[in-house]
């Protein structure tokens, strides 16, 4: 599973409980994460639609009116994600886009900063 570990969900549940003043269960945290992951999956699909444009400043998927009307007739649930700014896009990207540090270009403690990194390109001899 590429999701969050139970230990992390428990930490989140405890912190939310202390913040809101009532008990929040791991199941509630899991369901909330699942809801946002499903929304992210739909958003990735919508960004890849033919004719869809991505406005990076407003964080929104833009469809021309004709395409928008046709798509939302077939998929009414997608209307909330089309042609309107996505307030939590950066948070969703952080949690679900699989963009994380891999250590591929990490340097050891004995290497001075500013030292060029030689990257071997597998396509070049």
BELVENBEL-V277845 format. One record per run of one state. SS is the DSSP state (2 for helix, 1 for strand, 0 for the rest). FROM is the first residue (numbers start at 0). LEN is the number of residues. If there is no record, write none. Layout:
BEGIN
ss: {SS;SS}
from: {FROM;FROM}
len: {LEN;LEN}
END
This chain:
BEGIN
ss: {0;2;0;2;0;1;0;1;0;2;0;2;1;0;2;0}
from: {0;5;20;25;47;52;55;59;62;64;74;75;81;82;88;96}
len: {5;15;5;22;5;3;4;3;2;10;1;6;1;6;8;29}
END
